[in-house]
Structure formats: structure tokens, C-alpha cells
Amino acid sequence: MRSVPPTSVLSDAQRQKQNARPDRDFYRQPRLVQHVDERFRTRLTALYRERLRPGDDVLDLMSSWVSHLPDDLRLGRVVGHGMNEDELVANDRLSNQFVQDLNQTQRLPLNADAFDAVLCAVSVQYLQYPESVFAEVARVLRPGGQVIVSFSNRMFAEKAIRAWREKGTGQGRLRLVAQYLEATGAFAPPETIHENPHVPPTQRFLGGAPDPFYAVCARAATGDAA
Ligand SMILES: C[S@@+](CC[C@H](N)C(=O)[O-])C[C@H]1O[C@@H](n2cnc3c(N)ncnc32)[C@H](O)[C@@H]1O
């Protein structure tokens, strides 16, 4: 099943961004900031603690200076990918890293069957060719390896693809990410997670509403049946 080319989920129009200038220009300056609130980050770290095993080889796709991994989880190799070298060098969880614009080149410079897990945190909305990227994710995962894609409502709207902006709701976006994985024909049926923490308005102070937590998780098929 792994050699089947992905089917298209998105039309050409749905892949467009408001800011069509090259992504490398947008990410030229390092952003050593957090992109989601502490509650979201704590939930993501808990999910990683629940799903990852000591010694796992991990690819953190679309990473930066943080990977949200549990501090006390001893992993194998943790390869980081992103758009800004300085951000990746500042990430102390990475064994090594590489920069690649996935909207230019989807093929990953990584061996097949090299990872137990591929993580993609709060970034999937920027992919213009997600079907091909997730086919590559499937290629580099070992059979039975897992992909964990997380996201919230926040984004650089000008750099998110039209399909993402137009979905509007988290449920629609969960379905969209699941479709990306299904289009590869290389994953078992995806699991979706949605948690919208309730914080009474009186406790929100100046922070506003908390960031809802969404994740799509799937295992790479182990045999011919995806
Ligand atoms: C909001 S940041 C999230 C970074 C990190 N995963 C985190 O949790 O803080 C979005 C990331 O998406 C990645 N990204 C955006 N456009 C990309 C592109 N065209 N190709 C590859 N990666 C891209 C960059 O690594 C950027 O740091």
C-alpha cells in the first residue's frame, strides 16, 4: 500500500494562501515564542507521554525551538525539521535538524522505516500539499509507527491555506487532517481528539478564551491492508 500515490483531497484553489510570497521570507527571522497557551502545551506533552515509548526514534516535523516532549522521557533519535535554522538549533531536544520548505519539496531527505513516531504540532495548516507530505511521513515511519498531528485555532492566517481558513471550525479541520492521512492509503483509520477546556469568563482575566486542543493520531499500516 505504501507505493500508492496519494489521492487529492484539496483543489488548486484550496491550496492558496493570502500571502503568496515564498515561505522562506516569512520564516527568515527566528520566532523564539510559544504559539499556543500553556494549557494546550501541557495537554500536548501529556499526549506524547501517553503515546511515545522510551527509546522511540522521533521526527518532529515543522518544529521550532520547542518540541513539547516530556522532559523525563528518554527517546532515541529526535530529528527536527523546520523553516528556521536558529530556532531548530535552540531546541535542546533535537539530535539533529534540517531546514526544508515543504511547499517547495515534499520528499524528505530521510530513509524509509526510520522512525517510530512523527509529530507535527500547530503547523499543519501551512501545508499546501499535505497529501504528499503525509505520504512521505508514512514512508519514513516503521510499520505500526504513529503520526500525531495537533492544532488549535491560532494561526498566521495569511500563511494558512484557504481550505483551512474556510473550514472555520475545529471539527471540520479534524476531518480535513484525517482525510490527508486517508488519502495516502498507508495509515490505519485515524483517531481524533477534541478538548475544549471550559474556563468561566470571570477566570479568564486578560488571557481571553483558552486554546482548544485538537489532535489526529494514526498508525502506519503494518501489512497490505491500510
Ligand atoms: C506556529 S509554528 C509551530 C512550531 C512548533 N511546531 C511549535 O509547536 O511551536 C509553525 C511552523 O511551521 C513550519 N512551517 C511553516 N511553513 C512551512 C513550510 N512551507 N515548510 C516547512 N515547514 C513550514 C515552521 O517550522 C514553523 O516554525
PDBQT file of the ligand as one rigid body, heavy atoms in Angstrom, charges set to zero:
ROOT
HETATM    1  C1  LIG A 301       3.388  28.018  14.526  1.00  0.00    +0.000 C 
HETATM    2  S1  LIG A 301       4.993  27.380  14.200  1.00  0.00    +0.000 S 
HETATM    3  C2  LIG A 301       4.965  25.902  15.146  1.00  0.00    +0.000 C 
HETATM    4  C3  LIG A 301       6.323  25.453  15.546  1.00  0.00    +0.000 C 
HETATM    5  C4  LIG A 301       6.376  24.304  16.558  1.00  0.00    +0.000 C 
HETATM    6  N1  LIG A 301       5.904  23.053  15.990  1.00  0.00    +0.000 N 
HETATM    7  C5  LIG A 301       5.647  24.625  17.858  1.00  0.00    +0.000 C 
HETATM    8  O1  LIG A 301       4.900  23.772  18.318  1.00  0.00    +0.000 OA
HETATM    9  O2  LIG A 301       5.853  25.703  18.397  1.00  0.00    +0.000 OA
HETATM   10  C6  LIG A 301       4.807  26.870  12.515  1.00  0.00    +0.000 C 
HETATM   11  C7  LIG A 301       5.971  26.094  11.967  1.00  0.00    +0.000 C 
HETATM   12  O3  LIG A 301       5.562  25.527  10.723  1.00  0.00    +0.000 OA
HETATM   13  C8  LIG A 301       6.712  25.301   9.940  1.00  0.00    +0.000 C 
HETATM   14  N2  LIG A 301       6.415  25.678   8.547  1.00  0.00    +0.000 N 
HETATM   15  C9  LIG A 301       5.634  26.685   8.118  1.00  0.00    +0.000 A 
HETATM   16  N3  LIG A 301       5.634  26.740   6.761  1.00  0.00    +0.000 NA
HETATM   17  C10 LIG A 301       6.412  25.727   6.341  1.00  0.00    +0.000 A 
HETATM   18  C11 LIG A 301       6.823  25.250   5.059  1.00  0.00    +0.000 A 
HETATM   19  N4  LIG A 301       6.437  25.850   3.944  1.00  0.00    +0.000 N 
HETATM   20  N5  LIG A 301       7.637  24.169   5.020  1.00  0.00    +0.000 NA
HETATM   21  C12 LIG A 301       8.057  23.574   6.153  1.00  0.00    +0.000 A 
HETATM   22  N6  LIG A 301       7.707  23.967   7.384  1.00  0.00    +0.000 NA
HETATM   23  C13 LIG A 301       6.897  25.039   7.482  1.00  0.00    +0.000 A 
HETATM   24  C14 LIG A 301       7.865  26.098  10.536  1.00  0.00    +0.000 C 
HETATM   25  O4  LIG A 301       8.769  25.207  11.124  1.00  0.00    +0.000 OA
HETATM   26  C15 LIG A 301       7.194  26.906  11.635  1.00  0.00    +0.000 C 
HETATM   27  O5  LIG A 301       8.027  27.028  12.749  1.00  0.00    +0.000 OA
ENDROOT
TORSDOF 0
